[in-house]
Amino acid sequence: MTSAMRELAAISHDIRKIGFRKLPRNIERAAVIFMRGKSHLNLEGSKESLKFGKLAKYMYCEVFVMTDATVDDFIEVMRHFVTETKQVLLCFTVANKVNDKSSTGPTEIPFVGGSVDPELLFDLGNSIQAGVKLFYFIDGINDPKNWDPKANGSTKPGLYFMAPYADTKATDIIQFDSNQEGFFSLHLNKVIKAFPEESFGEIARVLEEQIEPFGLKVFAAANPPSALSEKECFV
């Protein structure tokens, strides 16, 4: 276990240790982090997950972590939290590469033994209760045109999506810094803390300014699209 994983464990709840049937209900604000503990991105992924966990705590969310989830695990966990969260639900997935080949790569989020496509991801969000906000933060996608919520079956208002992707015009595309910190998670943390009352769209714009020098761009979307410009989106 890396030091980042130990630090994350200290501020979060391990879903496997709790057990699916004993997950809490009627939660006001929750964050679920899906991370890969056995992948080649072990150190980078654990540091990204820790950054997401600290950000979620800053946003007054109860943090839950699942390592090396299968697709079935992801579906079961998300179905629980989507229906049991009363105000704000954050979902972070840590597994994707962003490089000069990722723009033409598969449209998916990898899990153990399989992957989740946009239709499944956004269909799970259709179970949110009225007035609840669900935020998906994915650590890397291919072509952003493939990840539009409404085009992939999102029908419920209150869904938000953000992810970095490769700038195809960039000479170099760098996902992690020399300390193996992910630029997306690192600067997302900084931008939200600097502008906590801003809109989701403005946060994405400022974030892109910070990570564009590393060959990364940011895709942000919401259902309805007008929600991108609403202030205090995380309230």
Buried (B, 14 or more C-beta within 10 A) or exposed (E): EBEBBEBBBEEBBEBEEEEEEEBBEEBEBBBBBBBBBEBEBBBBBBBBBBBBBBBBBEBEBBBBBBBBBEBEBBBBBBEBBBEBBBBBBBBBBBBBBBBBEBBEBEBBBBBBEEBBBBEBBBBBBBBBEEEBBBBBBBBBBBBBEBBBBBEBBBEBBBBBBBBBBBBEEBEEBBBBEEEBBBBBBBBBBBBBEEEBEBBBBBBBBBBBEBBBEBBBBBBBBBBEEEBBEBEEBBE
